[in-house]
Amino acid sequence: MKDTLIDWLETLDLQNTELAYFLIIIGIIALTSLIIHFILHRVVIRLISHRASQSQRLWQRALFQNKLFSRLALTLQGFIVYTQARIWLDSDTDTLVVIEVVTHLWVLLYALLSLFALLDTLEDIVLSTPYGRRFPLRGIFQSIKLISALVTIIFAISLLIGKSPVILFSSLGAMTAVLLLIFKDPIMGLVAGIQLSANDMLAVGDWLEMPKYGADGDVIDISLTTVKVRNWDKTITTIPAYSLISDSFKNWRGMTEAGGRRIKRAVNIDATSVRFLDEAALKRLRRAQLLTDYIENKVRELTEYNKENNIDPESPVNGRKLTNLGTFRAYLTAYLRAHKKIHQENMTLMVRQLEPGANGIPMEIYAFSNDINWVAYEGIQADIFDHVFAVIPEFGLRIHQTPTGYDLQQIGVKITDTTTTTE
């Protein structure tokens, strides 16, 4: 075909047959490229786009949204231009050399971009699954992108200087120290990402608490070098990925998976309000449905014990008796056992008395709510302690509270009234 075209041009008696042939060939290559570009981008890719938009499959939508087909089409166009040039042009012409270098660079560039699009598609597909969200894939994929870009740059340089890429790869050994210094953060981030993934230490969606960096919120992104945390005040904290390996942090995922959120709070009881329960108090507290069985069983147990040991019940210091503080503790335990928002199985539930101090006797509730949502959890906790504060006087107990300015003012008023009355 090439010889036929040259013979045809010679029959036209042109002054410069070679130039005319060159211009025609360039025109053919350009026209063919435009036609193929139109077919691929205006027909094929539009058809694929329409089908992808109508599809319910995530992988089809992801492939198109990340422009994988467009970049593959441009890569194919580079191959077509290169093939045409090899067919129409002589191997010893400078034009063929230029076209070969340009098309090779073109193919390298869009092949790299196609790889990036494929990795982005895989990331979207994997992260759409619950299991895939547990792994820091973004950092791993970014590492692959970085390595691929470096390899592509080396091949591109070898094309421009006309040397084998093996020579450039061999020279990297002498530049290892420099490369390690330049890419220190990506390398450390890659190592951290692998450790985080292998040990299942952190995943997107986890609640991360790291006071050193002011981070307290949900992990929204794990990249090659950083981890982004959306704090509860909606600010974003960025943490170096390797810091999660070198420093300590708290991951609240265990609480989320267990389905229970801990309530650990105490009320301080005034020690001077603790006393034995008399018959009147027992009669009143028996009316509480949560305490009826406890009081009956406890009174029977204590009566039998005192009788077996010949205890004189006339003196309060003899034998065993019910106290308002112990009965209050039993009531709180029964109250929590009957609460619908408290975990009743496989999680600790107790009411314990802590060491007394200057602020009274701490009575601590230790339990787990069955709703881990923050707002709901705070509501459950508040409702429980609203009830606790309201029911304490029924047991003859008082909350310990440091005197306020109002308390001191009332004391002063009473002293003034007493003085005036005396006079």
Secondary structure, DSSP 8 states (H G I E B T S, - for coil): -HHHHHHHHHTTT-S-HHHHHHHHHHHHHHHHHHHHHHIIIIIIHHHHHHHHHH---HHHHHHHHTTHHHHHHHHHHHHHHHHHHHHHS-TT-HHHHHHHHHHHHHHHHHHHHHHHHHHHHHHHHHHTSTTGGGS-HHHHHHHHHHHHHHHHHHHHHHHHHT--HHHHHHHGGGGHHHHHHHTHHHHHHHHHHHHHHHTT---TT-EEEEGGGTEEEEEEEE-SSEEEEEETTS-EEEEETTHHHHS--EETHHHHHHT-EEEEEEEEE-GGG--B--HHHHHHHTTSTTTHHHHHHHHHHHHHHHHHTT--TTSTTSS---BHHHHHHHHHHHHHHT-TTB--SSS--EEEE---BTTBEEEEEEEEES---HHHHHHHHHHHHHHHHHHGGGGT--B-----HHHHHHHHHHHHHHHHHH-
